[in-house]
Amino acid sequence: MSELTIIDRIRRMARNPGIGDDCAIFRPHAGEDLLFTTDQMIEDVHFLGVQKPAAIGERALARSLSDIAAMGGVPRFCLVALATPSAHEKWIEAFYRGLLRLANRTNTTLAGGDLSHAEKIYCDVMVCGAVARGKAIRRDGARIGDAIYVSGRLGKSWGRKIEPRLALGQSLVGRATSCIDLSDGLSLDLHRLCVASDVAAEIDRVPVSRGSTLERALHGGEDYELLFTLPSKSKSAAGTTRIGTMVRGRPGSVVFQGKPLVPRGWDHFK
């Protein structure tokens, strides 16, 4: 099967006649800021080649949508670059079926991308989202006294289905002072948020997923929940858990139950 034939099939699956042009065209609405993010998925690093292609495709998009959620954005479209060892028609179609299933559920248009050959499966998903001008939730807005929350239980098993917290992120616009998605572990991502906001943190509890451990909940990564801060007297959203408070101290330092918490989450280069 040729590349042109595969692209034509993807075009029909996505119901987007523009796929195949040199560029995608997008007209933003007035009064909004555009958000752009990209996330790579590499075989034997982020997933195993024996996993179902539909699950790989869905997860590839979900990871980038989680970044859009962390800034309070609404997804608009995605571009997908995919490389596979062979032009296996059924595998590629299944990959896109999984990706499009989530895209349709979140109103994310598949606008185009690239298709190539590689020794291992590789995909890179770029997502464009939008938020009201000047309202994106950043990492650098937390202040001393703010309450720290997470959106769900942590330490989930690797490879399970990701549900990007888009609705929660959008509900936090104008309310949260900072936010980050938990993709590399609570200890590391909270450290990053504290560094960006020039504050320290004290946490006293961590909601642990059933069957997991506190160690994994603190350092495991791959949770794709939202970690965010609110002014101390604000009411949080249903289903979220307050885990601590932003405090004065060395920027980036975190104390858990009275002891220093070393940031030991996922790092590709360690």
DOSE-149806 format. One line per 4 residues: number of its first residue (from 1); their letters; for each residue y, z, x of C-alpha. Coordinates in steps of 0.2 Angstrom, whole numbers, plus 5000, padded with zeros to 4 digits. Layout:
BEGIN
NUM	A	Y:Z:X; ...
end
This chain:
BEGIN
1	MSEL	5000:5000:5000; 5017:4995:5007; 5033:5007:5008; 5042:4996:4995
5	TIID	5028:4998:4983; 5028:5017:4985; 5047:5018:4983; 5045:5008:4967
9	RIRR	5033:5020:4960; 5044:5035:4965; 5059:5026:4957; 5049:5024:4941
13	MARN	5042:5042:4941; 5060:5049:4943; 5067:5037:4930; 5082:5033:4942
17	PGIG	5085:5014:4945; 5097:5019:4959; 5083:5025:4971; 5081:5012:4984
21	DDCA	5100:5008:4987; 5107:5013:5004; 5116:5028:4997; 5116:5039:4981
25	IFRP	5132:5039:4971; 5138:5056:4964; 5155:5059:4954; 5159:5077:4955
29	HAGE	5168:5086:4940; 5186:5091:4943; 5189:5109:4948; 5172:5112:4956
33	DLLF	5166:5114:4974; 5151:5105:4980; 5137:5115:4989; 5125:5106:5001
37	TTDQ	5109:5113:5008; 5094:5107:5017; 5077:5114:5021; 5062:5108:5031
41	MIED	5044:5109:5027; 5032:5106:5041; 5013:5106:5040; 5005:5121:5049
45	VHFL	5022:5129:5050; 5027:5131:5032; 5011:5126:5023; 4993:5120:5026
49	GVQK	4988:5102:5024; 4973:5107:5013; 4985:5114:5000; 4988:5104:4984
53	PAAI	5001:5090:4986; 5010:5095:4970; 5012:5113:4975; 5019:5107:4992
57	GERA	5031:5096:4983; 5037:5109:4971; 5039:5122:4985; 5049:5110:4996
61	LARS	5062:5108:4982; 5061:5127:4977; 5066:5133:4994; 5082:5123:4994
65	LSDI	5086:5128:4976; 5085:5146:4981; 5099:5143:4993; 5110:5135:4979
69	AAMG	5105:5150:4968; 5111:5162:4982; 5129:5155:4981; 5129:5155:4962
73	GVPR	5128:5136:4961; 5121:5124:4948; 5110:5110:4956; 5115:5092:4953
77	FCLV	5104:5081:4964; 5092:5081:4978; 5087:5069:4992; 5070:5070:4999
81	ALAT	5064:5064:5016; 5045:5063:5017; 5033:5058:5032; 5014:5058:5030
85	PSAH	5000:5053:5042; 4995:5039:5030; 5002:5030:5015; 4989:5038:5003
89	EKWI	4995:5033:4986; 4988:5047:4976; 4994:5061:4988; 5012:5055:4988
93	EAFY	5012:5053:4969; 5005:5070:4967; 5018:5077:4979; 5032:5069:4969
97	RGLL	5025:5075:4952; 5026:5093:4958; 5043:5091:4965; 5049:5082:4949
101	RLAN	5042:5095:4938; 5053:5108:4945; 5068:5095:4946; 5067:5092:4928
105	RTNT	5066:5110:4924; 5081:5114:4934; 5091:5098:4929; 5091:5092:4947
109	TLAG	5091:5073:4949; 5080:5065:4962; 5094:5053:4969; 5084:5045:4984
113	GDLS	5078:5049:5001; 5067:5042:5015; 5049:5038:5017; 5041:5037:5034
117	HAEK	5025:5040:5045; 5021:5055:5056; 5006:5063:5064; 5008:5078:5052
121	IYCD	5016:5080:5034; 5034:5083:5035; 5047:5084:5022; 5066:5088:5021
125	VMVC	5074:5092:5005; 5093:5091:5003; 5101:5098:4987; 5118:5096:4981
129	GAVA	5125:5109:4969; 5141:5114:4962; 5151:5129:4958; 5169:5132:4951
133	RGKA	5182:5129:4964; 5184:5145:4975; 5170:5154:4966; 5155:5152:4978
137	IRRD	5146:5168:4982; 5146:5170:5001; 5138:5182:5014; 5155:5189:5020
141	GARI	5162:5197:5005; 5152:5214:5005; 5163:5229:5007; 5160:5248:5011
145	GDAI	5154:5257:4996; 5146:5241:4987; 5129:5244:4980; 5115:5233:4987
149	YVSG	5102:5225:4975; 5087:5214:4975; 5081:5203:4961; 5063:5207:4961
153	RLGK	5048:5215:4971; 5046:5210:4989; 5031:5207:5000; 5024:5193:4989
157	SWGR	5009:5183:4995; 5013:5168:5006; 5011:5151:4997; 5013:5158:4979
161	KIEP	5024:5148:4967; 5043:5150:4970; 5055:5153:4955; 5073:5150:4962
165	RLAL	5084:5163:4954; 5097:5150:4948; 5101:5159:4931; 5104:5176:4940
169	GQSL	5115:5168:4954; 5126:5159:4941; 5128:5176:4932; 5134:5184:4948
173	VGRA	5148:5172:4950; 5164:5182:4949; 5155:5198:4950; 5144:5199:4966
177	TSCI	5154:5202:4982; 5140:5194:4993; 5123:5186:4991; 5109:5179:5002
181	DLSD	5092:5173:4997; 5077:5182:5005; 5068:5169:5014; 5065:5178:5031
185	GLSL	5062:5196:5026; 5073:5210:5020; 5076:5218:5036; 5083:5202:5044
189	DLHR	5092:5195:5030; 5101:5211:5026; 5106:5212:5044; 5113:5195:5043
193	LCVA	5123:5199:5027; 5130:5215:5035; 5135:5205:5051; 5144:5192:5041
197	SDVA	5153:5205:5030; 5157:5217:5046; 5148:5232:5038; 5132:5242:5040
201	AEID	5120:5247:5026; 5109:5262:5021; 5094:5258:5010; 5083:5272:5002
205	RVPV	5070:5262:4992; 5061:5245:4992; 5052:5238:4977; 5035:5232:4984
209	SRGS	5025:5219:4975; 5008:5224:4968; 4994:5223:4982; 5007:5222:4996
213	TLER	5013:5234:5009; 5030:5242:5013; 5029:5233:5030; 5027:5216:5022
217	ALHG	5041:5220:5010; 5053:5224:5024; 5049:5211:5036; 5037:5198:5029
221	GEDY	5049:5185:5022; 5045:5171:5010; 5050:5181:4995; 5064:5169:4989
225	ELLF	5073:5183:4979; 5091:5186:4979; 5099:5201:4990; 5117:5204:4983
229	TLPS	5130:5217:4983; 5141:5223:4968; 5156:5235:4968; 5149:5252:4966
233	KSKS	5154:5255:4947; 5148:5238:4942; 5133:5235:4930; 5119:5225:4937
237	AAGT	5108:5212:4929; 5092:5216:4920; 5077:5216:4931; 5086:5219:4947
241	TRIG	5084:5235:4958; 5097:5245:4967; 5091:5248:4985; 5106:5256:4994
245	TMVR	5124:5255:4999; 5135:5246:5011; 5143:5259:5023; 5155:5261:5038
249	GRPG	5146:5258:5055; 5141:5245:5068; 5141:5228:5059; 5123:5223:5056
253	SVVF	5115:5240:5058; 5104:5245:5044; 5096:5263:5041; 5081:5265:5029
257	QGKP	5077:5282:5023; 5087:5290:5037; 5080:5279:5052; 5086:5263:5060
261	LVPR	5078:5248:5053; 5075:5234:5066; 5078:5217:5060; 5060:5209:5062
265	GWDH	5059:5195:5049; 5053:5177:5052; 5061:5168:5067; 5055:5151:5071
269	FK	5059:5153:5089; 5051:5170:5093
end
